[in-house]
Amino acid sequence: MRSKLGLLLALGLLAIAFPNATMLVFETLCMIVGAVMITVAWVTAHLSLVCFVGSVSVLLYFFPDTFRRAAQWLGRALADAVRTVLPQQTQSPTTR
């Protein structure tokens, strides 16, 4: 307890002796704390995105060929879905 009181007294005296440096150090510490808090808030708000990116990176590390096959499969599925939704071009009876 006594050493903490001495440390606080020494820091207080330094703050009184060098007010410009004290503000610079305080602003720097506040910026660091703010950056850490923003990072933690972003990660918790976008946890599903972070988990997705982590799982994809682990899968790509252990199964490097999987990404190419999955991309091909998704491309074919998207093309089939678009082909199903868009009407086929047919010859109308009035244009004969």
C-alpha positions in Angstrom: 0.0 0.0 0.0 2.8 2.4 0.9 4.6 1.8 -2.5 1.4 2.6 -4.4 0.9 5.8 -2.5 4.5 6.8 -3.3 4.0 6.0 -6.9 0.8 8.1 -7.1 2.6 11.0 -5.3 5.6 10.8 -7.8 3.2 10.7 -10.8 1.3 13.7 -9.3 4.4 15.7 -8.9 5.5 14.9 -12.4 2.1 16.0 -13.7 2.5 19.3 -11.9 6.0 19.8 -13.1 5.3 18.9 -16.8 1.7 19.6 -17.6 2.2 19.5 -21.4 3.8 16.1 -21.3 1.1 14.9 -18.9 -1.7 15.8 -21.4 0.2 14.2 -24.2 0.6 10.9 -22.2 -3.0 11.0 -21.1 -4.3 11.6 -24.7 -2.1 8.8 -26.0 -3.5 6.4 -23.3 -7.0 7.4 -24.1 -6.5 6.8 -27.8 -5.1 3.3 -27.1 -8.0 2.4 -24.7 -10.5 3.7 -27.3 -8.9 1.7 -30.1 -9.0 -1.5 -27.9 -12.6 -0.8 -27.0 -13.6 -0.2 -30.6 -11.9 -3.5 -31.7 -13.7 -5.5 -28.9 -17.0 -3.9 -29.8 -16.5 -4.7 -33.5 -15.6 -8.3 -32.8 -18.5 -8.9 -30.6 -20.9 -7.1 -32.9 -19.7 -9.1 -35.9 -19.0 -12.4 -34.2 -20.6 -14.4 -36.9 -18.4 -12.8 -39.6 -15.3 -13.4 -37.5 -16.3 -17.1 -36.9 -17.0 -17.5 -40.6 -13.6 -16.0 -41.7 -11.9 -18.2 -39.0 -13.6 -21.4 -40.1 -12.9 -20.7 -43.8 -9.2 -20.1 -43.1 -8.9 -23.3 -41.1 -10.7 -25.3 -43.8 -8.5 -23.8 -46.5 -5.4 -24.6 -44.4 -6.3 -28.2 -43.9 -8.2 -28.9 -47.2 -6.7 -26.6 -49.9 -8.6 -28.1 -52.8 -12.0 -27.7 -51.1 -12.3 -24.0 -52.0 -12.0 -24.6 -55.7 -14.6 -27.4 -55.7 -17.0 -25.4 -53.5 -16.7 -22.4 -55.8 -17.4 -24.5 -58.8 -20.4 -26.0 -57.1 -21.8 -22.6 -56.0 -21.2 -21.3 -59.5 -23.2 -24.1 -61.1 -25.9 -23.8 -58.5 -26.2 -20.0 -59.1 -26.3 -20.6 -62.9 -29.0 -23.3 -62.5 -31.0 -21.0 -60.2 -30.9 -18.1 -62.7 -31.7 -20.5 -65.6 -34.8 -21.7 -63.7 -36.0 -18.2 -62.8 -35.5 -16.5 -66.1 -38.0 -17.4 -68.8 -36.8 -19.4 -71.7 -36.8 -17.7 -75.1 -39.5 -19.3 -77.1 -41.1 -18.4 -80.4 -44.4 -16.8 -79.9 -47.3 -17.9 -82.1 -47.9 -14.4 -83.6 -44.4 -14.2 -85.1 -44.6 -17.1 -87.4 
